[in-house]
Amino acid sequence: MKILLIEDDKLLGETLAEYLQIKGIETLWLWDERQIVKIIKQYEFDVIVVDLILKFSSGEELILALRKAGIQTPILVITAKRSITDKERCFIRGADDYLIKPFEFKEIVLRIKALCNRRHRENIVTIRDIVVNLDAKTLHSGKEEIKISQKAWDVLCLLIKNRGEVVDTETILDYVWQDKDVGEEIVRAYIKQLRKILPPDSIQVYYGQGYKLN
């Protein structure tokens, strides 16, 4: 097991990295998050652990950037931020777990192992006869590959991440288009495209609220 730890508190980062190594978890620790682009290209990680309050950017921005770049590695947030709003913001952007400081080191080991195990189970999602490979970023119906645009893929990934729950239009706009000046009609267009591809009633429309992947 190999993880990437992004923590700008040098005392905590060094101490935690040493503890994880002792527990058999190979750990690459970054205290300067600007190095992440180079590191992600060089190594494959089972889990990424990231603090929210970093030196040069926010952890929330980093999480979203990783997901937009197609990185599907599970992300565990460690932070002193406690509000439900902070948690919601991270989960919407693609975090998989959220651990509030201070925490026992034993607990973070348990969470890392759980995320690692979950990753190997969830990288392939089936929607009836459609197989979605999140790592390869492909859709297949039987032996036939279905091609979709990057934006449609981003919308689908967000719905998969929140499957069984209604995802509101504003959340989709924030995740896929970020600060671009687009409206609800573009979300409706991509949802319509996905509904033509996926089995009937896979995406349920809640008018005035959002969309749910069944």
C-alpha positions as CSV (number, residue, x, y, z in Angstrom):
1,M,0.0,0.0,0.0
2,K,1.3,3.4,-1.0
3,I,-0.2,6.8,0.0
4,L,0.4,10.4,-0.7
5,L,0.3,12.7,2.3
6,I,-0.2,16.4,1.7
7,E,0.3,18.3,4.9
8,D,2.1,21.7,5.3
9,D,2.4,21.3,9.1
10,K,6.0,19.9,9.1
11,L,5.8,18.5,12.6
12,L,2.5,16.7,12.0
13,G,3.5,15.6,8.5
14,E,6.8,14.1,9.5
15,T,5.4,12.4,12.6
16,L,2.4,11.0,10.8
17,A,4.5,9.8,7.8
18,E,6.9,8.0,10.2
19,Y,4.0,6.3,12.0
20,L,2.4,5.2,8.8
21,Q,5.7,3.7,7.6
22,I,6.0,1.8,10.8
23,K,2.5,0.4,10.2
24,G,3.6,-0.9,6.8
25,I,2.0,1.9,4.7
26,E,4.6,3.4,2.3
27,T,4.1,7.2,2.5
28,L,5.3,10.0,0.3
29,W,4.9,13.3,2.3
30,L,4.5,16.6,0.6
31,W,4.6,19.8,2.6
32,D,4.5,22.0,-0.6
33,E,1.4,21.1,-2.5
34,R,2.7,22.8,-5.7
35,Q,4.8,19.6,-6.3
36,I,1.7,17.4,-6.7
37,V,1.4,17.6,-10.5
38,K,4.9,16.2,-10.9
39,I,4.4,13.6,-8.2
40,I,1.1,12.3,-9.5
41,K,2.7,11.8,-12.9
42,Q,5.5,9.8,-11.4
43,Y,3.8,7.5,-8.9
44,E,0.6,5.5,-8.4
45,F,-1.0,5.9,-5.0
46,D,-3.7,3.8,-3.3
47,V,-5.0,6.8,-1.2
48,I,-4.3,10.5,-1.1
49,V,-4.5,12.2,2.3
50,V,-4.9,16.0,2.2
51,D,-5.2,18.8,4.7
52,L,-7.6,21.6,3.8
53,I,-5.5,24.6,5.0
54,L,-2.3,24.5,2.9
55,K,0.4,27.1,2.2
56,F,-0.2,28.0,-1.4
57,S,-3.8,26.8,-2.1
58,S,-6.8,25.3,-0.4
59,G,-7.4,21.6,0.0
60,E,-10.8,22.0,-1.6
61,E,-9.3,23.5,-4.7
62,L,-6.7,20.7,-4.8
63,I,-9.4,18.0,-4.5
64,L,-11.4,19.4,-7.4
65,A,-8.3,19.8,-9.6
66,L,-7.4,16.2,-9.0
67,R,-10.9,15.0,-9.9
68,K,-11.0,17.2,-13.0
69,A,-7.7,15.8,-14.1
70,G,-9.3,12.3,-14.0
71,I,-7.5,11.1,-10.8
72,Q,-9.9,8.6,-9.2
73,T,-7.6,7.7,-6.2
74,P,-9.6,7.8,-3.0
75,I,-9.1,11.1,-1.1
76,L,-9.1,11.3,2.7
77,V,-9.4,14.8,4.2
78,I,-7.7,15.7,7.5
79,T,-8.6,19.0,8.9
80,A,-9.6,21.1,11.9
81,K,-12.7,22.4,10.0
82,R,-15.7,20.9,11.7
83,S,-18.8,22.4,10.1
84,I,-21.2,20.4,7.9
85,T,-20.8,23.0,5.2
86,D,-17.0,22.3,5.1
87,K,-17.7,18.6,4.8
88,E,-20.3,19.0,2.1
89,R,-18.0,21.2,0.1
90,C,-15.3,18.5,0.2
91,F,-17.6,15.6,-0.7
92,I,-19.1,17.5,-3.6
93,R,-15.6,18.2,-5.0
94,G,-14.8,14.5,-4.8
95,A,-13.4,13.6,-1.3
96,D,-14.2,10.1,-0.1
97,D,-13.7,10.5,3.7
98,Y,-13.3,13.3,6.2
99,L,-11.3,13.1,9.5
100,I,-11.3,16.0,12.0
101,K,-8.2,17.0,13.9
102,P,-7.0,16.1,16.4
103,F,-7.3,12.3,15.7
104,E,-5.7,9.2,16.9
105,F,-3.1,7.9,14.4
106,K,-4.6,4.4,14.7
107,E,-7.9,5.8,13.3
108,I,-6.3,7.2,10.2
109,V,-4.6,3.9,9.5
110,L,-8.0,2.2,9.7
111,R,-9.6,4.7,7.3
112,I,-6.7,4.5,4.9
113,K,-7.0,0.7,4.7
114,A,-10.8,0.9,4.3
115,L,-10.5,3.4,1.4
116,C,-7.8,1.2,-0.2
117,N,-10.1,-1.9,-0.1
118,R,-13.1,0.1,-1.3
119,R,-11.1,1.4,-4.3
120,H,-10.5,-2.0,-5.6
121,R,-14.2,-2.9,-5.4
122,E,-15.6,0.3,-6.8
123,N,-13.5,1.2,-9.8
124,I,-16.0,-0.6,-12.1
125,V,-19.7,0.4,-11.8
126,T,-22.5,-1.4,-13.6
127,I,-25.8,0.3,-14.5
128,R,-27.8,-2.6,-15.7
129,D,-26.1,-3.6,-19.0
130,I,-23.8,-0.6,-19.0
131,V,-20.3,-1.1,-17.5
132,V,-18.5,2.1,-16.4
133,N,-14.8,1.8,-15.8
134,L,-13.8,4.8,-13.7
135,D,-10.1,4.2,-14.0
136,A,-10.0,3.7,-17.7
137,K,-12.8,6.3,-18.2
138,T,-14.8,4.1,-20.5
139,L,-18.4,3.0,-21.0
140,H,-19.3,-0.4,-22.5
141,S,-22.6,-2.0,-23.5
142,G,-21.6,-5.6,-24.0
143,K,-18.5,-5.5,-26.2
144,E,-19.4,-2.2,-27.7
145,E,-17.6,0.9,-26.3
146,I,-19.8,4.0,-26.0
147,K,-18.1,7.3,-26.6
148,I,-19.2,10.4,-24.7
149,S,-17.7,13.9,-24.3
150,Q,-15.5,15.0,-21.4
151,K,-18.3,17.2,-19.9
152,A,-20.8,14.3,-20.2
153,W,-18.3,12.1,-18.4
154,D,-17.8,14.6,-15.6
155,V,-21.6,14.8,-15.1
156,L,-21.9,11.0,-15.1
157,C,-19.0,10.7,-12.6
158,L,-20.7,13.2,-10.2
159,L,-24.0,11.3,-10.4
160,I,-22.2,8.0,-9.8
161,K,-20.4,9.5,-6.8
162,N,-23.7,10.4,-5.4
163,R,-25.8,7.6,-6.8
164,G,-29.1,7.1,-5.0
165,E,-29.2,10.8,-4.0
166,V,-30.6,13.9,-5.8
167,V,-27.7,16.1,-7.1
168,D,-29.0,19.7,-7.5
169,T,-28.3,21.6,-10.7
170,E,-26.1,24.2,-8.9
171,T,-23.8,21.4,-7.6
172,I,-23.4,20.0,-11.2
173,L,-22.6,23.5,-12.6
174,D,-20.1,24.1,-9.8
175,Y,-18.4,20.7,-10.3
176,V,-18.3,20.6,-14.1
177,W,-18.2,24.2,-15.3
178,Q,-16.9,25.9,-12.1
179,D,-16.8,29.7,-12.7
180,K,-17.9,29.6,-16.4
181,D,-21.0,31.7,-17.2
182,V,-23.4,28.9,-18.2
183,G,-27.0,28.2,-17.0
184,E,-29.3,25.3,-16.2
185,E,-30.1,24.6,-19.8
186,I,-26.6,23.2,-20.4
187,V,-27.0,20.7,-17.6
188,R,-30.4,19.6,-19.0
189,A,-28.7,19.1,-22.4
190,Y,-26.0,16.8,-21.0
191,I,-28.5,14.9,-18.8
192,K,-30.6,14.3,-21.9
193,Q,-27.5,13.0,-23.7
194,L,-26.8,10.6,-20.9
195,R,-30.4,9.4,-20.6
196,K,-30.2,8.4,-24.3
197,I,-27.1,6.3,-23.6
198,L,-28.0,4.7,-20.2
199,P,-30.9,2.2,-19.6
200,P,-34.4,3.7,-19.3
201,D,-35.1,5.5,-15.9
202,S,-31.4,5.2,-14.9
203,I,-31.4,9.0,-14.3
204,Q,-34.5,10.3,-12.6
205,V,-35.4,14.0,-13.0
206,Y,-36.6,16.0,-10.1
207,Y,-37.9,19.2,-11.7
208,G,-36.7,22.3,-9.8
209,Q,-34.4,20.2,-7.7
210,G,-31.9,18.1,-9.6
211,Y,-31.1,14.6,-10.9
212,K,-30.6,11.2,-9.3
213,L,-28.8,8.1,-10.7
214,N,-30.7,5.0,-9.7
